C-alpha cells in the first residue's frame, strides 16, 4: 500500500510538471495563446499519459524484468516507451479529432502533427521509464540487502544456539563454581580441574567445527 501511494504521488507530480512545462512553452512560442483551448488540450494529454503509466507499471510488475537479466531490462526499458508513446499519441489525437469535430480543423491534420507529438511523448516516456527503472533497482538492492542481513542474523543465532547447546551451560557454571571453591582449599587440584574443563570445552568446540 505504501509503495502504491508513493508511485501515484510521484506519477501525478511528474505529469503535473509536464503539464506546466507544456503550457509555459506554448505561451512563449504562440503570441495568440488561447488559455481555454490550450489548457484543455494539455490536460487531456497529461491525463492519458498518467493513466498509461499506471498500465506500464502494472505490466512491469507482472513481468518482473529486474529478475530476468540486463537484456530483458533494456528490452522492456526501451520497448515500452516506444510502444506507449505511439498509443499515447494516437489516443490524444483521436480524442482531439472527436473534440474538435473532424479533419476540417487544420489542427487535426495527422502527418506532421502525429510525428511531432510522438517524438515529444517518446522523450517524455523514456525519461519516465528511466526514473522508474532506477527507483525499482534501488528498491531491489535495498530489499536484497535486508534479506542478506536477516539471513546472516539467523545464521549467527543458529551458530550461537548450537554452541550454547554443545557447551552445556549448567556443566560450565558448576565447573567454574567448583574451581572457585577449590581455589581456597586445594590450589593444585583447582588448577587440574581448570585444565580438565578447558580440555572439555576445546573438544566441544572442535567437534562443532568438524560437524
N, C-alpha and C positions, 0 to 999 in steps of 0.2 A: 504493500500500500504506500509506503514512504517513497519507494522508487517511482511509482506511478505519479504521485504528486510532483516529485522533482522533475520528471520528464515533461509533464504537461505544463508545468510552470516555465521551464526553460524553452519549450517549444513555442509557447504563447509569447514569451518575451522576445524570442528571435524573430518571429514573424511580425511582431509589433514594430521592431526596428526596421524590418524590410518595408513595412507599410509607411512609416515615417520617412525613410530614405527615398522611397519611390515617389512620394508626393512632393518632397522637398526638391528632388531633381527635376520633376516635371514643372514645378513652379519656376525654377530658374531658367529652363530652356524654352518654355512656352509663354510668350507675352500675353496671350488671350486665355490664361488658365481659368478653367471653369471648375470651381471648387465642388459643386454638387456632382457633376459628372465624373470628374477625376477621382474624387474620394470614393465614390461608389464602385468604380472600376477596380481601383487598387484594393478596396475592401474585399471584393469578390475574389481577386487573385490571391490575396493572403488567406482568406477563409478556405479556399480549395487546397492551397498548399499546406495549411495547418492540419486539415483532415487527412491528406495524402501521407504526410509524415507519420501520422498515427498508424496508417496502414503499413508503411515501411517498417516501423518499429515492431509491429505485430509479426510481420513476416520474418524479420531478423531474429526475433526471439524464438520463433518456431524452427528456424533452420540452424541456429547456433553456429554460425560460421567461425567464431573465435576458437571453437574446439575442433575444427576440421582443417587447420593449417593456414599458412600465409597466403597461398594462391587462392584459396577459397575466399578469404577475407578480401583480397584485391578484386576478385571477380564480382563479389557482391558489392563492394565499396564503389566500383566504377560502373557496374551494370545497372544497379538500382537507380542511381541518379539519372543515367541516360534514359531509362525507361520511364521513370516517374516524371521527368521533365516533359517528355512527349505527351504523356497522359494529362499532365497539368495544363500544358499549353492548349491541347485540344479541348479540354473541358471548359477552360476560361473563354476561348474564342467562340465555342458553341453556345455558351450561356449568353455571351455578348450579342451573338447573332440573334438569339431569341429575344434578348432585352431590347435591342435597337431596331428590330424589325426587318432584318434581311440584308442582302448584299447591296441594296441601293445606297446604303451608307458607305462612303469610301473608307470609313474606319474599319469596316469588316472585310476588305479585300484581303484574301488569305495570304498567298505568296510570301512577300517580304515581311508582312506583319507576323506570320507564324514563325518565320526564321528568326526574326529579331527577338521575339518573346521567348522562343525556345532556347536561344543562346543565353539570354539573361537568366532564365529559370534553371538551365543546366548548371550555370555557375553558382547560383544560389543553393541548389540541391547538393552540389559537390561539397560546398563549404559545410552545409548542414550534416552531410554524411561523414565528412572528416571529423567534425567535432563529436558526433555521436559515437563513431568507432573509437576515437581517442578516450572518451569517457568510459565506454564499455571496457576497453583494455585496462584502464586504470582500476576500474572496479574489479575486474577479473584478477589482476595482480594482487590487490588487497585481499580478495577472498582466498586466493591460494596461500598468501602469507598467514592469514588467520588459521586456515586449515593446517598448515605446517606447524605453527606454534601449538595448536591444540594437540596434534599428533605427538610432538616432542614432549609436551606436558604429560600426556597419557603414558608415553613410553617411560619417562622418568619416574612416574608414580608406580608403574608396574615393576620397574627395577628396584625401587625403594621397598615396595611391599615384599618382593621376592627376597631381598637382602634381610629385611626385618624377620621374615619367616625362617630363614636359614640361621640367623644369629640367635634365635630363641631368646627374646629379651628377659624372660624370667630366669633362665640359666645364667645369663650375663650379669644381671643385677645380684643374684645370690652369690656368684663367684666373687664379684667386687666387694660385696659386704663381708664375705668370709676373709678375703685378703686384708681388708681394712682392720678386722678384729685381730687377725694373727699378727699384724704389724706391731701390736703392743705386747704380744706374748712370745712369739717364735718367729723372728725375722727370717732365718733361713728357710723355714717351712713356707712362710708367706711369699718369699721370692720364688720358691719352687712352684707354688700354686699359681703365681702370676705367670711364670713361663708356660705352665700347662694350659692356662686359659688363653694365652697368646697363641700357642700352637693350635688349639682347637678353633680359634677364630680364623687363623690363617688357612686352615684346612677347609673351613666352611666357605670362605671367600674364593679359594682356588676351585673348589667343587662347583660353585655357582658360575665361575667363568668358563669352566670346561663344559658344563651343561648348556 
